Amino acid sequence: MVRLRDDPPLPTRMWVLAPHVWEDLLTAHGFRIGSIDLLRSPAEGVLNVQQLIRATRSNAD
């Protein structure tokens, strides 16, 4: 469910790509991965995880 400020919760289908899938996709498109960090909430019971991907791409294209 996506919770918006002034609207009722909106049911939403989502998918999450594993870090290795992101790495494969980005490298296939000319990016070099610097790091992938999984950021977890310090709050107990919160299962959400954010992926922070640091990547660079050459301007040679």
N, C-alpha and C positions, 0 to 999 in steps of 0.2 A: 504494500500500500504506500502510495506517495501522499504525504500530508502537505497540503498547501495552506497558506495562511488563512484565507477567508472562505475556503471551499471545503466540502466534505472530502474524506480520504478517497483517493482515486486508485482502483485496482490496476496494477501494472505488471506486465510480464517482463522479466529481466534475465539476462544471462551475464555470467562473469567469466572472463577469460583468465586462465591460470597464467602466472608470470612467464612460464616458458613459452606459452602460445603468443603472448605479446612480444617476447623477444624474437621469436621466429618471424612474426609478421613485420616487425620494425626492421630487422636486419635484411629481410627480403626486399625491402623498399629503400635500402641504402643508409639506414641509421646504424650507428654504433652505440651499443648499450654501455652506459657508464655504471649504472647501478639500478637495482630494483629493490625498493624497500616496502615491506608490508607494515602499515601503520594500524595498530590495534588501539581501541579505546581503553583508557585506564579504568573506566567505570565497569564494575562487576555486572555480568549478565548481558553486556552489549556485544553482539556477535559481528557487527559490521567491521569490515577491514577495508582500508583504502590502500590502493597500490600507487606508489610514487615511482615513476620511471624517469630516469635521467638519461637522455640520449642526445647524440649530436648527429648531424647530417652534413656531408660535404656539399658545397654549392656547385660541384662539378657537373651536375645534371643539366 
